[in-house]
Amino acid sequence: MLNGKTIAFLVAPEGVEQVELTEPWKAVKQAGGTPKLISTASGQIQAFNHLDKGDTFAVDDTVDNTDVASFDGLVLPGGVANPDFLRTVPQAVRFVRSFFDTGKPVAAICHASWTLVEADVVRGRTLTSWPSLQTDLRNAGATWVDRELVVSTDGPNTLVTSRKPDDLKAFCQAATDAFGA
């Protein structure tokens, strides 16, 4: 259970895959945790259902105004545009890296591993992702595997990764387990 635990969900202002945001969000709430939407800008973010615009969601705080000490874990939802944008924002990359530096669990699905590559936190780790990222991950020093779920404890923290929306059930369970440990 996540009673009293706060989990950051880091997303770009536009381009997050909606189901990869909403399903883990629900799982955190159902486990008794408090999810917080963190972005690079205040206001609202625009989610997508693949290439079509989805819903908008209110941002709770920005990476400039928050600190990793406020959170017990981090979820990085995918979508192609979301991590591609985040990896170009130094404050977002530092925010992600700080979870690894402090040993806090991180869960990343689909294309979200691009942000992990930019944060230089995958070297020596085993993980999975959307298949098109495997070369990027290997070039960054990771061992990439094609599995529904990988829970990596071969680093400073627990890293939960999955490939795609079809993997969300396993991803959400493993993420909440890691956050509750």
Buried (B, 14 or more C-beta within 10 A) or exposed (E): EBEEBBBBBBBBBBBBBBBBBBBBBEBBBEBEBBBBBBBBBEEBBBBBEEEEEBEEBEBBBBBEEBEBEEBBBBBBBBBBBBBBBBBEBEEBBEBBBBBBBEEBBBBBBBBBBBBBBBBEBBEEBBBBBBEEBBEBBEEBEBBBBEBBBBBBEEBBBBBBBBBBBEBBEBBBBBBBBBBBE
